[in-house]
Amino acid sequence: MKMYLMAVGAGLLVGVIYSLLQVRSPAPPLVALVGLLGILVGEQIVPVGRQMLGGLGLQAAWIEEKCAPHLFGALPGRHAATDPSKSEDEGAGS
């Protein structure tokens, strides 16, 4: 429930910012997608920056913070071999 309240709060904050910037919501699809990309990348700046201040290079910090899975989600086929729900689903039909 806490996650949903935080999501609503974030949505309200973005709505206020849209209003201040006089951007209509929902934004045109391209603008919305670029905005979402900015949010995802922006979430990674602080953790990656901390790793880099700790002495890691950009690539090592990127890997350490698991940025690719966060930005791109679970890519198709990556979890097929380790997905435990598949074995449960197969047994349910017999």
C-alpha positions as CSV (number, residue, x, y, z in Angstrom):
1,M,0.0,0.0,0.0
2,K,2.9,2.3,0.8
3,M,4.2,2.0,-2.7
4,Y,0.9,3.0,-4.2
5,L,0.7,6.1,-1.9
6,M,4.2,7.1,-3.0
7,A,3.2,6.6,-6.6
8,V,0.2,8.8,-6.2
9,G,2.3,11.4,-4.4
10,A,4.9,11.4,-7.2
11,G,2.1,11.7,-9.7
12,L,0.7,14.7,-7.9
13,L,4.1,16.3,-7.8
14,V,4.6,15.7,-11.5
15,G,1.2,17.1,-12.2
16,V,2.1,20.3,-10.3
17,I,5.3,20.6,-12.2
18,Y,3.4,20.1,-15.5
19,S,1.0,22.9,-14.5
20,L,3.9,25.2,-13.6
21,L,5.6,24.5,-16.9
22,Q,2.2,24.8,-18.7
23,V,2.6,21.3,-20.2
24,R,-0.7,19.5,-21.0
25,S,-1.1,16.1,-19.6
26,P,-1.1,13.5,-21.0
27,A,1.8,14.7,-23.0
28,P,2.1,13.7,-26.7
29,P,3.5,10.2,-26.9
30,L,7.1,11.1,-27.9
31,V,7.3,13.8,-25.2
32,A,6.0,11.3,-22.6
33,L,8.5,8.6,-23.6
34,V,11.4,11.0,-23.5
35,G,10.2,12.2,-20.1
36,L,10.1,8.6,-18.8
37,L,13.5,7.9,-20.2
38,G,14.8,11.0,-18.3
39,I,13.2,9.7,-15.1
40,L,14.8,6.3,-15.5
41,V,18.3,7.7,-16.3
42,G,18.0,10.4,-13.6
43,E,17.3,7.7,-11.0
44,Q,20.7,6.1,-11.8
45,I,22.8,9.3,-11.6
46,V,23.1,9.4,-7.8
47,P,23.9,5.7,-7.2
48,V,26.4,5.6,-10.1
49,G,27.9,8.9,-9.1
50,R,28.5,7.5,-5.5
51,Q,30.2,4.4,-7.0
52,M,32.4,6.6,-9.2
53,L,33.3,8.8,-6.2
54,G,34.3,5.6,-4.5
55,G,36.9,4.9,-7.2
56,L,35.0,2.8,-9.8
57,G,34.9,3.7,-13.4
58,L,31.6,4.5,-15.2
59,Q,31.2,1.0,-16.7
60,A,32.0,-0.7,-13.4
61,A,29.7,1.6,-11.5
62,W,26.9,0.9,-14.1
63,I,27.3,-2.8,-13.6
64,E,27.6,-2.6,-9.8
65,E,24.3,-0.6,-9.5
66,K,22.6,-3.0,-12.0
67,C,21.4,-0.1,-14.2
68,A,20.7,-2.1,-17.3
69,P,18.0,-4.3,-15.8
70,H,16.4,-1.2,-14.2
71,L,16.4,0.8,-17.4
72,F,15.5,-2.0,-19.8
73,G,13.5,-4.5,-17.6
74,A,13.8,-8.2,-18.0
75,L,14.6,-8.8,-21.6
76,P,12.8,-11.7,-23.4
77,G,14.5,-15.1,-22.9
78,R,16.8,-14.0,-20.2
79,H,14.9,-15.7,-17.4
80,A,13.3,-18.5,-19.4
81,A,15.7,-21.2,-18.0
82,T,15.4,-20.0,-14.4
83,D,11.7,-19.1,-14.3
84,P,10.2,-21.3,-11.5
85,S,6.6,-20.4,-12.5
86,K,6.9,-22.4,-15.8
87,S,7.4,-25.7,-14.0
88,E,4.4,-24.9,-11.7
89,D,2.2,-24.0,-14.7
90,E,3.2,-27.2,-16.6
91,G,2.1,-29.4,-13.6
92,A,-1.2,-27.6,-13.2
93,G,-2.5,-28.8,-16.6
94,S,-2.2,-32.5,-15.8
